[in-house]
Amino acid sequence: MFADLTNRNANEHARLKSPLLPDLQCMTFYYHLYGHGGTLNLYMAEGDNLGTQLWTRTGSQGDIWRFGRMTTTKTNANIVFEGNY
């Protein structure tokens, strides 16, 4: 997922929703937050509800790709990656 927040308005977001995850899982990923800030959130979603926030990073994290890891907390749910400004 790529979300360029350079020319965005406050409270705009981009979301990517995973397929349904039937079991508890450990998820690993890389992220790149650099520049004017913004926030990357990961949620454990059920249906159309964003549900529980599992992980978050805010502001510039440097001009490098960083490693992230989190564990799901429910079965039969989706992971939602949300980037916002």
Biopython code that builds the backbone (N, CA, C, O; Angstrom):
import numpy as np
from Bio.PDB.StructureBuilder import StructureBuilder

atoms = [
    (1, "MET", "N", (0.845, -1.162, 0.000)),
    (1, "MET", "CA", (0.000, 0.000, 0.000)),
    (1, "MET", "C", (0.890, 1.223, 0.000)),
    (1, "MET", "O", (1.857, 1.287, 0.760)),
    (2, "PHE", "N", (0.583, 2.181, -0.829)),
    (2, "PHE", "CA", (1.304, 3.437, -0.865)),
    (2, "PHE", "C", (0.297, 4.559, -0.697)),
    (2, "PHE", "O", (-0.663, 4.651, -1.462)),
    (3, "ALA", "N", (0.503, 5.407, 0.289)),
    (3, "ALA", "CA", (-0.369, 6.558, 0.514)),
    (3, "ALA", "C", (0.508, 7.794, 0.620)),
    (3, "ALA", "O", (1.235, 7.956, 1.600)),
    (4, "ASP", "N", (0.450, 8.655, -0.364)),
    (4, "ASP", "CA", (1.213, 9.904, -0.369)),
    (4, "ASP", "C", (0.384, 10.976, 0.318)),
    (4, "ASP", "O", (-0.673, 11.363, -0.182)),
    (5, "LEU", "N", (0.858, 11.459, 1.459)),
    (5, "LEU", "CA", (0.108, 12.440, 2.242)),
    (5, "LEU", "C", (0.571, 13.875, 1.996)),
    (5, "LEU", "O", (0.217, 14.780, 2.751)),
    (6, "THR", "N", (1.354, 14.082, 0.952)),
    (6, "THR", "CA", (1.928, 15.392, 0.697)),
    (6, "THR", "C", (0.884, 16.485, 0.548)),
    (6, "THR", "O", (1.018, 17.539, 1.171)),
    (7, "ASN", "N", (-0.135, 16.275, -0.244)),
    (7, "ASN", "CA", (-1.134, 17.313, -0.519)),
    (7, "ASN", "C", (-2.518, 16.901, -0.033)),
    (7, "ASN", "O", (-3.496, 17.038, -0.768)),
    (8, "ARG", "N", (-2.610, 16.412, 1.163)),
    (8, "ARG", "CA", (-3.878, 15.933, 1.709)),
    (8, "ARG", "C", (-4.419, 16.885, 2.758)),
    (8, "ARG", "O", (-3.694, 17.723, 3.295)),
    (9, "ASN", "N", (-5.703, 16.742, 3.038)),
    (9, "ASN", "CA", (-6.365, 17.508, 4.079)),
    (9, "ASN", "C", (-6.386, 16.703, 5.374)),
    (9, "ASN", "O", (-6.262, 15.479, 5.364)),
    (10, "ALA", "N", (-6.546, 17.412, 6.484)),
    (10, "ALA", "CA", (-6.625, 16.737, 7.779)),
    (10, "ALA", "C", (-7.778, 15.734, 7.770)),
    (10, "ALA", "O", (-8.813, 15.968, 7.147)),
    (11, "ASN", "N", (-7.590, 14.640, 8.454)),
    (11, "ASN", "CA", (-8.584, 13.573, 8.628)),
    (11, "ASN", "C", (-8.841, 12.733, 7.377)),
    (11, "ASN", "O", (-9.778, 11.934, 7.380)),
    (12, "GLU", "N", (-8.055, 12.876, 6.312)),
    (12, "GLU", "CA", (-8.169, 11.973, 5.176)),
    (12, "GLU", "C", (-7.369, 10.711, 5.480)),
    (12, "GLU", "O", (-6.383, 10.762, 6.215)),
    (13, "HIS", "N", (-7.788, 9.586, 4.921)),
    (13, "HIS", "CA", (-7.105, 8.331, 5.205)),
    (13, "HIS", "C", (-7.172, 7.386, 4.006)),
    (13, "HIS", "O", (-7.991, 7.547, 3.100)),
    (14, "ALA", "N", (-6.290, 6.408, 4.036)),
    (14, "ALA", "CA", (-6.298, 5.307, 3.074)),
    (14, "ALA", "C", (-6.304, 4.029, 3.896)),
    (14, "ALA", "O", (-5.595, 3.920, 4.897)),
    (15, "ARG", "N", (-7.115, 3.053, 3.464)),
    (15, "ARG", "CA", (-7.213, 1.793, 4.215)),
    (15, "ARG", "C", (-7.030, 0.597, 3.293)),
    (15, "ARG", "O", (-7.463, 0.601, 2.141)),
    (16, "LEU", "N", (-6.379, -0.421, 3.831)),
    (16, "LEU", "CA", (-6.200, -1.696, 3.150)),
    (16, "LEU", "C", (-6.666, -2.783, 4.116)),
    (16, "LEU", "O", (-6.153, -2.894, 5.230)),
    (17, "LYS", "N", (-7.647, -3.591, 3.681)),
    (17, "LYS", "CA", (-8.236, -4.615, 4.550)),
    (17, "LYS", "C", (-7.811, -6.004, 4.076)),
    (17, "LYS", "O", (-7.911, -6.319, 2.890)),
    (18, "SER", "N", (-7.341, -6.822, 5.000)),
    (18, "SER", "CA", (-6.898, -8.184, 4.680)),
    (18, "SER", "C", (-8.094, -9.098, 4.449)),
    (18, "SER", "O", (-9.225, -8.747, 4.785)),
    (19, "PRO", "N", (-7.842, -10.263, 3.879)),
    (19, "PRO", "CA", (-8.882, -11.299, 3.864)),
    (19, "PRO", "C", (-9.187, -11.728, 5.306)),
    (19, "PRO", "O", (-8.436, -11.402, 6.226)),
    (20, "LEU", "N", (-10.264, -12.443, 5.493)),
    (20, "LEU", "CA", (-10.633, -12.956, 6.811)),
    (20, "LEU", "C", (-9.547, -13.906, 7.312)),
    (20, "LEU", "O", (-9.123, -14.811, 6.594)),
    (21, "LEU", "N", (-9.106, -13.692, 8.543)),
    (21, "LEU", "CA", (-8.068, -14.537, 9.159)),
    (21, "LEU", "C", (-8.744, -15.475, 10.154)),
    (21, "LEU", "O", (-9.267, -15.015, 11.169)),
    (22, "PRO", "N", (-8.745, -16.778, 9.885)),
    (22, "PRO", "CA", (-9.477, -17.709, 10.741)),
    (22, "PRO", "C", (-8.784, -18.026, 12.066)),
    (22, "PRO", "O", (-9.437, -18.460, 13.015)),
    (23, "ASP", "N", (-7.462, -17.814, 12.140)),
    (23, "ASP", "CA", (-6.700, -18.186, 13.337)),
    (23, "ASP", "C", (-5.914, -16.998, 13.874)),
    (23, "ASP", "O", (-5.718, -16.008, 13.169)),
    (24, "LEU", "N", (-5.460, -17.097, 15.133)),
    (24, "LEU", "CA", (-4.544, -16.105, 15.689)),
    (24, "LEU", "C", (-3.228, -16.187, 14.937)),
    (24, "LEU", "O", (-2.763, -17.282, 14.618)),
    (25, "GLN", "N", (-2.624, -15.042, 14.650)),
    (25, "GLN", "CA", (-1.403, -15.029, 13.853)),
    (25, "GLN", "C", (-0.460, -13.926, 14.317)),
    (25, "GLN", "O", (-0.877, -12.926, 14.901)),
    (26, "CYS", "N", (0.814, -14.139, 14.041)),
    (26, "CYS", "CA", (1.814, -13.095, 14.203)),
    (26, "CYS", "C", (2.040, -12.500, 12.811)),
    (26, "CYS", "O", (2.342, -13.230, 11.868)),
    (27, "MET", "N", (1.898, -11.201, 12.682)),
    (27, "MET", "CA", (2.036, -10.539, 11.386)),
    (27, "MET", "C", (3.289, -9.676, 11.397)),
    (27, "MET", "O", (3.532, -8.929, 12.345)),
    (28, "THR", "N", (4.081, -9.783, 10.340)),
    (28, "THR", "CA", (5.253, -8.932, 10.174)),
    (28, "THR", "C", (5.087, -8.124, 8.896)),
    (28, "THR", "O", (4.457, -8.579, 7.941)),
    (29, "PHE", "N", (5.653, -6.926, 8.885)),
    (29, "PHE", "CA", (5.513, -6.028, 7.740)),
    (29, "PHE", "C", (6.598, -4.963, 7.822)),
    (29, "PHE", "O", (7.240, -4.800, 8.860)),
    (30, "TYR", "N", (6.796, -4.249, 6.741)),
    (30, "TYR", "CA", (7.705, -3.108, 6.698)),
    (30, "TYR", "C", (6.906, -1.852, 6.410)),
    (30, "TYR", "O", (5.907, -1.896, 5.692)),
    (31, "TYR", "N", (7.346, -0.731, 6.970)),
    (31, "TYR", "CA", (6.655, 0.535, 6.750)),
    (31, "TYR", "C", (7.672, 1.667, 6.604)),
    (31, "TYR", "O", (8.809, 1.557, 7.063)),
    (32, "HIS", "N", (7.253, 2.746, 5.966)),
    (32, "HIS", "CA", (8.112, 3.901, 5.704)),
    (32, "HIS", "C", (7.301, 5.157, 5.970)),
    (32, "HIS", "O", (6.459, 5.532, 5.154)),
    (33, "LEU", "N", (7.541, 5.809, 7.093)),
    (33, "LEU", "CA", (6.871, 7.060, 7.448)),
    (33, "LEU", "C", (7.928, 8.147, 7.470)),
    (33, "LEU", "O", (8.779, 8.177, 8.359)),
    (34, "TYR", "N", (7.876, 9.025, 6.506)),
    (34, "TYR", "CA", (8.916, 10.044, 6.404)),
    (34, "TYR", "C", (8.309, 11.345, 5.897)),
    (34, "TYR", "O", (7.453, 11.339, 5.012)),
    (35, "GLY", "N", (8.753, 12.443, 6.456)),
    (35, "GLY", "CA", (8.323, 13.742, 5.948)),
    (35, "GLY", "C", (7.439, 14.484, 6.932)),
    (35, "GLY", "O", (7.796, 14.676, 8.094)),
    (36, "HIS", "N", (6.288, 14.892, 6.446)),
    (36, "HIS", "CA", (5.408, 15.798, 7.182)),
    (36, "HIS", "C", (4.610, 15.135, 8.292)),
    (36, "HIS", "O", (3.744, 15.782, 8.880)),
    (37, "GLY", "N", (4.854, 13.938, 8.585)),
    (37, "GLY", "CA", (4.115, 13.283, 9.655)),
    (37, "GLY", "C", (3.100, 12.307, 9.124)),
    (37, "GLY", "O", (3.339, 11.633, 8.122)),
    (38, "GLY", "N", (1.986, 12.229, 9.780)),
    (38, "GLY", "CA", (0.987, 11.233, 9.444)),
    (38, "GLY", "C", (1.044, 10.107, 10.450)),
    (38, "GLY", "O", (1.923, 10.066, 11.310)),
    (39, "THR", "N", (0.101, 9.199, 10.333)),
    (39, "THR", "CA", (-0.013, 8.086, 11.263)),
    (39, "THR", "C", (-0.315, 6.808, 10.503)),
    (39, "THR", "O", (-1.088, 6.813, 9.545)),
    (40, "LEU", "N", (0.295, 5.722, 10.931)),
    (40, "LEU", "CA", (-0.029, 4.396, 10.419)),
    (40, "LEU", "C", (-0.612, 3.596, 11.577)),
    (40, "LEU", "O", (0.035, 3.419, 12.609)),
    (41, "ASN", "N", (-1.843, 3.114, 11.398)),
    (41, "ASN", "CA", (-2.533, 2.309, 12.408)),
    (41, "ASN", "C", (-2.845, 0.936, 11.843)),
    (41, "ASN", "O", (-3.094, 0.790, 10.646)),
    (42, "LEU", "N", (-2.832, -0.070, 12.708)),
    (42, "LEU", "CA", (-3.311, -1.398, 12.360)),
    (42, "LEU", "C", (-4.432, -1.744, 13.315)),
    (42, "LEU", "O", (-4.299, -1.599, 14.530)),
    (43, "TYR", "N", (-5.542, -2.205, 12.753)),
    (43, "TYR", "CA", (-6.718, -2.552, 13.533)),
    (43, "TYR", "C", (-7.077, -4.012, 13.332)),
    (43, "TYR", "O", (-6.776, -4.599, 12.293)),
    (44, "MET", "N", (-7.722, -4.595, 14.332)),
    (44, "MET", "CA", (-8.337, -5.916, 14.248)),
    (44, "MET", "C", (-9.812, -5.659, 14.016)),
    (44, "MET", "O", (-10.546, -5.354, 14.956)),
    (45, "ALA", "N", (-10.257, -5.780, 12.761)),
    (45, "ALA", "CA", (-11.615, -5.396, 12.377)),
    (45, "ALA", "C", (-12.551, -6.593, 12.356)),
    (45, "ALA", "O", (-12.146, -7.723, 12.083)),
    (46, "GLU", "N", (-13.807, -6.313, 12.649)),
    (46, "GLU", "CA", (-14.869, -7.301, 12.529)),
    (46, "GLU", "C", (-15.982, -6.684, 11.693)),
    (46, "GLU", "O", (-16.623, -5.720, 12.113)),
    (47, "GLY", "N", (-16.204, -7.235, 10.525)),
    (47, "GLY", "CA", (-17.214, -6.671, 9.633)),
    (47, "GLY", "C", (-16.798, -5.279, 9.183)),
    (47, "GLY", "O", (-15.659, -5.078, 8.762)),
    (48, "ASP", "N", (-17.706, -4.321, 9.266)),
    (48, "ASP", "CA", (-17.425, -2.941, 8.862)),
    (48, "ASP", "C", (-16.871, -2.087, 9.997)),
    (48, "ASP", "O", (-16.565, -0.912, 9.795)),
    (49, "ASN", "N", (-16.741, -2.666, 11.186)),
    (49, "ASN", "CA", (-16.229, -1.952, 12.355)),
    (49, "ASN", "C", (-14.711, -2.069, 12.398)),
    (49, "ASN", "O", (-14.177, -3.174, 12.294)),
    (50, "LEU", "N", (-14.001, -0.938, 12.550)),
    (50, "LEU", "CA", (-12.535, -0.991, 12.640)),
    (50, "LEU", "C", (-12.065, -1.796, 13.840)),
    (50, "LEU", "O", (-10.993, -2.398, 13.791)),
    (51, "GLY", "N", (-12.829, -1.819, 14.895)),
    (51, "GLY", "CA", (-12.501, -2.660, 16.042)),
    (51, "GLY", "C", (-11.342, -2.142, 16.870)),
    (51, "GLY", "O", (-11.228, -0.941, 17.113)),
    (52, "THR", "N", (-10.490, -3.043, 17.298)),
    (52, "THR", "CA", (-9.415, -2.758, 18.240)),
    (52, "THR", "C", (-8.147, -2.305, 17.524)),
    (52, "THR", "O", (-7.701, -2.942, 16.570)),
    (53, "GLN", "N", (-7.572, -1.202, 17.993)),
    (53, "GLN", "CA", (-6.282, -0.765, 17.458)),
    (53, "GLN", "C", (-5.200, -1.638, 18.089)),
    (53, "GLN", "O", (-5.097, -1.739, 19.312)),
    (54, "LEU", "N", (-4.391, -2.271, 17.226)),
    (54, "LEU", "CA", (-3.346, -3.183, 17.707)),
    (54, "LEU", "C", (-1.955, -2.570, 17.675)),
    (54, "LEU", "O", (-1.071, -2.986, 18.423)),
    (55, "TRP", "N", (-1.760, -1.577, 16.806)),
    (55, "TRP", "CA", (-0.413, -1.049, 16.584)),
    (55, "TRP", "C", (-0.545, 0.343, 15.983)),
    (55, "TRP", "O", (-1.472, 0.594, 15.214)),
    (56, "THR", "N", (0.372, 1.258, 16.322)),
    (56, "THR", "CA", (0.351, 2.594, 15.735)),
    (56, "THR", "C", (1.744, 3.218, 15.746)),
    (56, "THR", "O", (2.550, 2.947, 16.637)),
    (57, "ARG", "N", (2.017, 4.053, 14.749)),
    (57, "ARG", "CA", (3.214, 4.898, 14.705)),
    (57, "ARG", "C", (2.776, 6.249, 14.158)),
    (57, "ARG", "O", (1.971, 6.328, 13.229)),
    (58, "THR", "N", (3.318, 7.312, 14.749)),
    (58, "THR", "CA", (2.946, 8.667, 14.349)),
    (58, "THR", "C", (4.183, 9.497, 14.089)),
    (58, "THR", "O", (5.180, 9.391, 14.803)),
    (59, "GLY", "N", (4.109, 10.333, 13.053)),
    (59, "GLY", "CA", (5.195, 11.252, 12.742)),
    (59, "GLY", "C", (6.291, 10.592, 11.930)),
    (59, "GLY", "O", (6.277, 9.385, 11.687)),
    (60, "SER", "N", (7.232, 11.409, 11.522)),
    (60, "SER", "CA", (8.334, 10.921, 10.705)),
    (60, "SER", "C", (9.177, 9.921, 11.496)),
    (60, "SER", "O", (9.556, 10.181, 12.638)),
    (61, "GLN", "N", (9.460, 8.791, 10.885)),
    (61, "GLN", "CA", (10.281, 7.743, 11.493)),
    (61, "GLN", "C", (11.645, 7.629, 10.820)),
    (61, "GLN", "O", (12.370, 6.653, 11.014)),
    (62, "GLY", "N", (11.985, 8.663, 10.010)),
    (62, "GLY", "CA", (13.252, 8.649, 9.288)),
    (62, "GLY", "C", (13.066, 8.111, 7.877)),
    (62, "GLY", "O", (12.075, 7.440, 7.589)),
    (63, "ASP", "N", (14.009, 8.404, 7.009)),
    (63, "ASP", "CA", (13.916, 8.024, 5.602)),
    (63, "ASP", "C", (14.459, 6.616, 5.373)),
    (63, "ASP", "O", (15.357, 6.405, 4.558)),
    (64, "ILE", "N", (13.894, 5.656, 6.111)),
    (64, "ILE", "CA", (14.285, 4.240, 5.970)),
    (64, "ILE", "C", (13.039, 3.365, 6.135)),
    (64, "ILE", "O", (12.039, 3.787, 6.716)),
    (65, "TRP", "N", (13.120, 2.156, 5.619)),
    (65, "TRP", "CA", (12.061, 1.177, 5.844)),
    (65, "TRP", "C", (12.280, 0.540, 7.208)),
    (65, "TRP", "O", (13.391, 0.119, 7.530)),
    (66, "ARG", "N", (11.231, 0.468, 8.003)),
    (66, "ARG", "CA", (11.298, -0.104, 9.347)),
    (66, "ARG", "C", (10.467, -1.379, 9.416)),
    (66, "ARG", "O", (9.510, -1.561, 8.664)),
    (67, "PHE", "N", (10.853, -2.251, 10.330)),
    (67, "PHE", "CA", (10.190, -3.538, 10.528)),
    (67, "PHE", "C", (9.119, -3.392, 11.600)),
    (67, "PHE", "O", (9.371, -2.801, 12.650)),
    (68, "GLY", "N", (7.938, -3.919, 11.349)),
    (68, "GLY", "CA", (6.869, -3.926, 12.341)),
    (68, "GLY", "C", (6.375, -5.344, 12.570)),
    (68, "GLY", "O", (6.462, -6.204, 11.694)),
    (69, "ARG", "N", (5.856, -5.565, 13.769)),
    (69, "ARG", "CA", (5.333, -6.885, 14.110)),
    (69, "ARG", "C", (4.179, -6.702, 15.089)),
    (69, "ARG", "O", (4.233, -5.850, 15.976)),
    (70, "MET", "N", (3.146, -7.502, 14.922)),
    (70, "MET", "CA", (2.038, -7.497, 15.864)),
    (70, "MET", "C", (1.336, -8.846, 15.816)),
    (70, "MET", "O", (1.465, -9.599, 14.851)),
    (71, "THR", "N", (0.600, -9.132, 16.863)),
    (71, "THR", "CA", (-0.112, -10.397, 16.963)),
    (71, "THR", "C", (-1.610, -10.121, 16.942)),
    (71, "THR", "O", (-2.091, -9.215, 17.622)),
    (72, "THR", "N", (-2.340, -10.901, 16.162)),
    (72, "THR", "CA", (-3.787, -10.741, 16.135)),
    (72, "THR", "C", (-4.369, -11.181, 17.471)),
    (72, "THR", "O", (-3.790, -12.011, 18.171)),
    (73, "THR", "N", (-5.525, -10.613, 17.816)),
    (73, "THR", "CA", (-6.118, -10.887, 19.122)),
    (73, "THR", "C", (-7.454, -11.630, 19.031)),
    (73, "THR", "O", (-8.019, -12.022, 20.052)),
    (74, "LYS", "N", (-7.958, -11.824, 17.800)),
    (74, "LYS", "CA", (-9.244, -12.510, 17.621)),
    (74, "LYS", "C", (-9.159, -13.433, 16.420)),
    (74, "LYS", "O", (-8.334, -13.232, 15.529)),
    (75, "THR", "N", (-10.006, -14.436, 16.401)),
    (75, "THR", "CA", (-10.136, -15.282, 15.223)),
    (75, "THR", "C", (-11.287, -14.763, 14.373)),
    (75, "THR", "O", (-12.144, -14.023, 14.857)),
    (76, "ASN", "N", (-11.301, -15.154, 13.103)),
    (76, "ASN", "CA", (-12.344, -14.750, 12.171)),
    (76, "ASN", "C", (-12.516, -13.232, 12.098)),
    (76, "ASN", "O", (-13.631, -12.717, 12.183)),
    (77, "ALA", "N", (-11.422, -12.543, 11.942)),
    (77, "ALA", "CA", (-11.422, -11.094, 11.831)),
    (77, "ALA", "C", (-10.470, -10.685, 10.713)),
    (77, "ALA", "O", (-9.788, -11.528, 10.131)),
    (78, "ASN", "N", (-10.425, -9.399, 10.418)),
    (78, "ASN", "CA", (-9.552, -8.859, 9.380)),
    (78, "ASN", "C", (-8.565, -7.886, 10.006)),
    (78, "ASN", "O", (-8.839, -7.295, 11.051)),
    (79, "ILE", "N", (-7.412, -7.723, 9.361)),
    (79, "ILE", "CA", (-6.451, -6.670, 9.723)),
    (79, "ILE", "C", (-6.692, -5.508, 8.763)),
    (79, "ILE", "O", (-6.828, -5.712, 7.557)),
    (80, "VAL", "N", (-6.746, -4.292, 9.298)),
    (80, "VAL", "CA", (-6.883, -3.093, 8.483)),
    (80, "VAL", "C", (-5.658, -2.222, 8.715)),
    (80, "VAL", "O", (-5.371, -1.819, 9.842)),
    (81, "PHE", "N", (-4.938, -1.936, 7.631)),
    (81, "PHE", "CA", (-3.857, -0.949, 7.659)),
    (81, "PHE", "C", (-4.494, 0.389, 7.305)),
    (81, "PHE", "O", (-5.190, 0.503, 6.297)),
    (82, "GLU", "N", (-4.254, 1.401, 8.137)),
    (82, "GLU", "CA", (-4.822, 2.715, 7.894)),
    (82, "GLU", "C", (-3.723, 3.761, 7.965)),
    (82, "GLU", "O", (-3.045, 3.893, 8.984)),
    (83, "GLY", "N", (-3.549, 4.500, 6.884)),
    (83, "GLY", "CA", (-2.632, 5.630, 6.869)),
    (83, "GLY", "C", (-3.451, 6.906, 6.843)),
    (83, "GLY", "O", (-4.342, 7.051, 6.006)),
    (84, "ASN", "N", (-3.162, 7.837, 7.748)),
    (84, "ASN", "CA", (-3.913, 9.092, 7.738)),
    (84, "ASN", "C", (-3.010, 10.269, 8.063)),
    (84, "ASN", "O", (-1.885, 10.106, 8.536)),
    (85, "TYR", "N", (-3.532, 11.450, 7.799)),
    (85, "TYR", "CA", (-2.792, 12.688, 7.979)),
    (85, "TYR", "C", (-3.462, 13.535, 9.013)),
    (85, "TYR", "O", (-2.990, 14.632, 9.314)),
]
sb = StructureBuilder()
sb.init_structure("model")
sb.init_model(0)
sb.init_chain("A")
sb.init_seg("    ")
for serial, (resi, resn, name, xyz) in enumerate(atoms, 1):
    if name == "N":
        sb.init_residue(resn, " ", resi, " ")
    sb.init_atom(name, np.array(xyz, "f"), 0.0, 1.0, " ", f" {name:<3s}", serial, name[0])
structure = sb.get_structure()
